[in-house]
């Protein structure tokens, strides 16, 4: 169980602070809820039952874990599925896991597909663009938070660190 003031990753909402833990009466049943405030949207609020089992709620990675993860990026596998529908289902499955490694796998896959399609004179698919943006935003937000950096600086930080 998380405490008030803890930072967590809540599904695709991203990094949130546990603002409160309260009892709410929903549909005639009293349950305990986390009140979550997204770090990158101070006006947002999410209410999540403490006994939730549907949406991922996990601690934010530490700075040390973030650096280890970045160093491990070259070893994280891409997804090689030729069928567009099956690949989209895999993207969806990985995105639901809300893990940094899953987001990296999506980013690496789509980056390589994008290069390949451009070389063939083709456009990037809408599905690839959508999942690339979701994965990039989710990953860079969490890494940026963990490392106390702006999420917009993460891409160049990662490239520089991997190249060295």
Beta strands, then each sheet from edge to edge (+ up, - down):
strand 1: 7-10
strand 2: 14-26
strand 3: 29-38
strand 4: 46-49
strand 5: 57-59
sheet 1: 4+ 3- 2+ 1- 5+
end
